[in-house]
């Protein structure tokens, strides 16, 4: 009887969150209707012509522009996924530090960038890497370069530079999850390994790495599912670092939807692109989940 009362209490506690999810995640889906109408801002949807899949066909016909945006999105996401093991490696190294105080200082300093807004990140990047920035001044005083250069306006370095910014911002935050996974590993395994004569590096390879692999695969699965959202960085990073010199390399799918749907007022076409992106992301998520179940014998859901 007591167990049933506890279940009822838990169910009542969940209800407010279910309502919030429904309000903010499902009700906005009614906005998808705009993709099937030739909507013009200021005219009610009921007085707008129904055009069916017209804007989805447009998306296919505008393939040159869309392919460029998709290439940028996939390149930035792929580099972000390629850099994802860095958080796990960083967490393992932190865990191996003997000084707890030093470990806390390092962990705090590397986690702080996660809480810095993208506007401030852009200001810091401008201060450091613009043509009149600190880096150019130092290099010119050392006579390593003759003329100032700017990474922020170098389209050839855009993908790498944006990935480096993402790693700097998310490294410490991502390591927290892996440190929690490492804390869950049975310490008797380490003690037994020490008795058997295993060194520190051998213990990492034999115990720590296998212990955090399930966490790594879950996070990898989520990163792949959000590959069309430009991974961890997303719209904000593209928006603040966008300029005319690097626009062809930094414009990802979310920024393209914003530019088409909001900046130019073509709401229907922007909504159609957004729907296509969502459907592909859902397919990727379920595909990778099925692949994980087939390869590892475990799935996330």
ChimeraX attribute file (.defattr): number of C-alpha atoms within 10 A of each C-alpha:
attribute: neighborCount
match mode: 1-to-1
recipient: residues
	/A:1	5
	/A:2	7
	/A:3	8
	/A:4	9
	/A:5	10
	/A:6	11
	/A:7	11
	/A:8	12
	/A:9	11
	/A:10	11
	/A:11	11
	/A:12	11
	/A:13	11
	/A:14	11
	/A:15	11
	/A:16	11
	/A:17	11
	/A:18	10
	/A:19	12
	/A:20	11
	/A:21	12
	/A:22	12
	/A:23	11
	/A:24	10
	/A:25	10
	/A:26	12
	/A:27	10
	/A:28	10
	/A:29	10
	/A:30	8
	/A:31	11
	/A:32	14
	/A:33	15
	/A:34	19
	/A:35	24
	/A:36	20
	/A:37	22
	/A:38	19
	/A:39	23
	/A:40	16
	/A:41	10
	/A:42	6
	/A:43	9
	/A:44	9
	/A:45	15
	/A:46	9
	/A:47	11
	/A:48	14
	/A:49	12
	/A:50	16
	/A:51	12
	/A:52	13
	/A:53	12
	/A:54	16
	/A:55	20
	/A:56	20
	/A:57	12
	/A:58	13
	/A:59	17
	/A:60	13
	/A:61	11
	/A:62	11
	/A:63	12
	/A:64	11
	/A:65	13
	/A:66	17
	/A:67	13
	/A:68	16
	/A:69	21
	/A:70	19
	/A:71	16
	/A:72	22
	/A:73	25
	/A:74	18
	/A:75	20
	/A:76	28
	/A:77	26
	/A:78	18
	/A:79	17
	/A:80	25
	/A:81	20
	/A:82	12
	/A:83	15
	/A:84	20
	/A:85	16
	/A:86	16
	/A:87	22
	/A:88	24
	/A:89	15
	/A:90	19
	/A:91	24
	/A:92	19
	/A:93	12
	/A:94	19
	/A:95	17
	/A:96	14
	/A:97	11
	/A:98	9
	/A:99	10
	/A:100	12
	/A:101	10
	/A:102	12
	/A:103	16
	/A:104	12
	/A:105	11
	/A:106	13
	/A:107	19
	/A:108	13
	/A:109	11
	/A:110	18
	/A:111	20
	/A:112	13
	/A:113	19
	/A:114	17
	/A:115	10
	/A:116	11
	/A:117	12
	/A:118	19
	/A:119	14
	/A:120	11
	/A:121	17
	/A:122	16
	/A:123	14
	/A:124	13
	/A:125	17
	/A:126	18
	/A:127	14
	/A:128	17
	/A:129	20
	/A:130	19
	/A:131	18
	/A:132	14
	/A:133	17
	/A:134	15
	/A:135	16
	/A:136	21
	/A:137	17
	/A:138	12
	/A:139	14
	/A:140	14
	/A:141	10
	/A:142	10
	/A:143	10
	/A:144	10
	/A:145	13
	/A:146	11
	/A:147	11
	/A:148	15
	/A:149	16
	/A:150	15
	/A:151	17
	/A:152	21
	/A:153	19
	/A:154	14
	/A:155	18
	/A:156	11
	/A:157	13
	/A:158	22
	/A:159	20
	/A:160	15
	/A:161	15
	/A:162	20
	/A:163	22
	/A:164	14
	/A:165	16
	/A:166	20
	/A:167	20
	/A:168	15
	/A:169	23
	/A:170	20
	/A:171	24
	/A:172	24
	/A:173	20
	/A:174	22
	/A:175	23
	/A:176	17
	/A:177	18
	/A:178	23
	/A:179	18
	/A:180	13
	/A:181	18
	/A:182	22
	/A:183	14
	/A:184	11
	/A:185	15
	/A:186	11
	/A:187	12
	/A:188	9
	/A:189	14
	/A:190	18
	/A:191	13
	/A:192	11
	/A:193	17
	/A:194	14
	/A:195	9
	/A:196	9
	/A:197	11
	/A:198	15
	/A:199	10
	/A:200	13
	/A:201	11
	/A:202	13
	/A:203	17
	/A:204	17
	/A:205	11
	/A:206	15
	/A:207	18
	/A:208	20
	/A:209	16
	/A:210	14
	/A:211	19
	/A:212	21
	/A:213	14
	/A:214	16
	/A:215	17
	/A:216	20
	/A:217	15
	/A:218	14
	/A:219	16
	/A:220	17
	/A:221	23
	/A:222	18
	/A:223	21
	/A:224	20
	/A:225	22
	/A:226	21
	/A:227	25
	/A:228	23
	/A:229	23
	/A:230	27
	/A:231	22
	/A:232	21
	/A:233	20
	/A:234	21
	/A:235	19
	/A:236	14
	/A:237	21
	/A:238	21
	/A:239	17
	/A:240	14
	/A:241	22
	/A:242	18
	/A:243	15
	/A:244	9
	/A:245	13
	/A:246	19
	/A:247	15
	/A:248	16
	/A:249	22
	/A:250	27
	/A:251	24
	/A:252	28
	/A:253	27
	/A:254	23
	/A:255	22
	/A:256	20
	/A:257	22
	/A:258	19
	/A:259	16
	/A:260	18
	/A:261	19
	/A:262	13
	/A:263	11
	/A:264	10
	/A:265	15
	/A:266	18
	/A:267	22
	/A:268	25
	/A:269	25
	/A:270	24
	/A:271	24
	/A:272	25
	/A:273	23
	/A:274	19
	/A:275	16
	/A:276	12
	/A:277	19
	/A:278	16
	/A:279	11
	/A:280	14
	/A:281	18
	/A:282	13
	/A:283	13
	/A:284	19
	/A:285	19
	/A:286	16
	/A:287	14
	/A:288	19
	/A:289	20
	/A:290	17
	/A:291	15
	/A:292	17
	/A:293	14
	/A:294	11
	/A:295	10
	/A:296	11
	/A:297	9
	/A:298	13
	/A:299	18
	/A:300	14
	/A:301	7
